[in-house]
């Protein structure tokens, strides 16, 4: 009985105009915010971390996508806005889904763009209070999202081995 009802509802759903189907899905499905996180690695292996004015622990440059924005564009925009650094994205991103926070982060491994001075960076946004390069073996306490980003990059094989 339930199976037949389920199939009947699916057939009715199929007949709805596309905008109405999209509306129904958006109303019934959970909503998630989407952000880009940039794990910026300098030529010597140091990682760029930022400390936000509203958080105690360190994190990576990044932030939420604007409506209609591509994740790659958000990564480049956020890093420029936060620390004034142009970056190059290195390979395919990793993805972290945090169902509790209802957030999806697209995590990019990056490096400073050619010709960019990676030293002497300073906060360029009121939300950033400190910017520093850290040895990957001596990282400070990281925000939950930053820790998840590092773990996901490591699982996907996207973190550089010491021999690279």
C-alpha positions in Angstrom: 0.0 0.0 0.0 2.7 2.5 1.0 4.8 1.5 -2.0 1.9 2.3 -4.4 1.2 5.6 -2.7 4.9 6.5 -2.9 4.9 5.7 -6.7 1.7 7.7 -7.2 3.3 10.7 -5.5 6.4 10.4 -7.6 4.4 10.3 -10.8 2.4 13.4 -9.7 5.7 15.2 -8.8 7.0 14.3 -12.3 4.1 16.1 -13.9 4.7 19.3 -12.1 6.3 22.2 -14.0 10.1 22.4 -13.3 9.9 25.6 -11.2 7.3 24.0 -9.0 9.3 20.8 -8.6 12.3 22.9 -7.7 10.2 24.8 -5.1 9.0 21.6 -3.6 12.5 20.1 -3.3 13.8 23.3 -1.8 11.0 23.3 0.8 11.4 19.7 1.8 15.2 19.2 1.5 17.5 20.5 4.2 19.3 23.8 3.5 23.1 24.0 3.6 25.4 27.0 3.3 28.4 26.5 1.0 31.9 28.0 1.6 35.3 27.8 0.1 38.4 27.2 2.3 41.9 27.9 1.0 44.8 25.9 2.4 47.6 28.2 1.1 51.0 26.6 1.1 54.2 28.7 0.6 57.2 27.3 -1.3 58.8 26.2 2.0 55.8 24.3 3.1 54.5 26.8 5.6 50.7 27.2 5.8 48.8 30.5 5.9 46.5 30.9 8.8 44.2 33.7 9.8 42.5 34.5 13.1 39.0 36.0 12.9 37.8 38.7 15.2 34.9 36.6 16.3 36.7 33.3 16.9 39.5 32.3 19.2 41.2 29.6 17.2 43.1 29.9 13.9 41.6 29.1 10.5 42.3 29.3 6.8 41.3 32.1 4.5 37.9 31.5 3.0 34.2 32.2 3.5 30.7 31.7 2.1 29.9 31.8 -1.5 27.8 34.7 -2.8 24.6 33.9 -4.6 25.5 32.5 -8.1 29.3 32.5 -7.4 31.5 29.6 -8.3 33.5 28.0 -5.4 36.8 28.7 -7.2 35.9 32.4 -7.6 34.9 32.6 -3.9 38.3 31.0 -2.8 40.2 33.6 -4.8 38.0 36.5 -3.7 38.0 35.6 0.0 41.8 35.2 0.1 42.3 38.6 -1.6 39.7 40.3 0.6 41.1 38.8 3.9 44.8 39.1 3.4 45.5 40.7 0.0 47.1 37.7 -1.6 46.4 36.5 -5.1 46.5 32.7 -5.2 46.7 29.8 -7.6 44.5 26.8 -7.0 46.4 23.5 -7.0 44.3 20.6 -8.4 40.9 19.4 -7.6 39.2 20.4 -4.3 38.2 18.2 -1.4 34.7 18.5 0.0 33.7 18.6 3.7 30.0 18.1 4.6 29.1 19.1 8.2 25.5 17.9 8.5 25.3 19.2 12.1 26.2 22.7 11.1 24.4 22.2 7.7 27.5 23.5 5.9 29.4 22.2 2.9 33.0 23.5 2.4 34.9 23.2 -0.8 38.6 22.9 0.3 41.3 24.0 -2.1 45.0 23.5 -1.8 46.6 26.7 -3.0 49.8 28.6 -3.4 50.7 32.2 -3.8 50.4 33.3 -7.4 53.7 33.9 -9.3 55.1 37.3 -8.4 53.1 37.6 -5.2 55.0 38.6 -2.1 53.9 36.0 0.5 55.8 37.7 3.4 54.5 40.6 5.3 50.9 39.8 4.8 48.5 41.7 7.0 44.7 41.6 7.7 42.7 43.5 5.0 39.3 42.9 6.4 37.8 43.9 9.8 37.0 40.3 10.4 40.7 39.3 10.4 42.9 40.2 13.4 46.0 38.3 12.6 47.7 36.6 9.6 50.7 34.2 9.9 52.6 31.5 8.2 53.0 28.3 10.3 55.2 25.2 9.9 52.7 22.4 9.2 54.3 20.4 12.0 53.8 23.2 14.5 50.2 24.4 13.9 48.3 26.4 16.6 44.9 25.2 17.7 42.6 25.2 14.7 38.9 26.0 14.2 36.8 22.9 13.7 36.3 23.7 10.0 40.1 24.2 9.5 40.8 20.8 11.1 38.2 19.1 9.0 39.7 20.7 5.9 43.2 19.4 6.7 41.8 15.9 7.4 39.9 15.8 4.2 42.8 17.0 2.1 45.0 14.3 3.7 42.4 11.6 3.1 42.1 12.6 -0.5 45.8 12.6 -1.0 45.8 16.3 -1.7 48.4 17.3 1.0 51.9 17.4 -0.2 54.3 14.7 1.1 57.6 15.9 2.5 59.4 14.5 -0.5 57.5 16.7 -3.0 
